[in-house]
Amino acid sequence: MSTPLSPTAFTNGGRILHATVKAFPPDAILVEHEGEDLLCEILNEPDLALGDMVLVWVSPDERLKVVLGRVGPRQPTEDPAARGAPEELVLSATKRLVLRCGDGEIILRGDGRVVIRGTELVSKAKGANRIKGGHVVIN
């Protein structure tokens, strides 16, 4: 976020909130206070983790919200990559696993069959693009 902080910003009143870190959008921190999400400025680059309890200063007009720092111990994380996308994501099901978006879907069945449906299917590869199977039928 780009709101500059003046040296007198904190002397003009405001209030302090106790909140929980929810996400790390670019150049900001999303926290939750009493069920409300607040997008906050970062005062410095603290080593925060999802779930950490923090203090947030809110300006008198409530336009500016700044995370001042963590309260208490850091929440344990399995890995620093926990802030972003995981290296691997495993979803398991015994009968069917369906990934659906709009008119497209991928179905993984327990018997080993994989069904891919969509209005158009595009396959791209920088190297070889192979189709292998006991029997391959095209059209």
Secondary structure, DSSP 4 states (H G I P E B T S, - for coil): --PPPPTTGGGS--EEEEEEEEE--TTSEEEEETTEEEEEEESS-----TT-EEEEEE-TTSS-EEEEEE-SSPPP-S-GGGGS--S------SSEEEEEETTEEEEEETTS-EEEE-S------SS------SS----
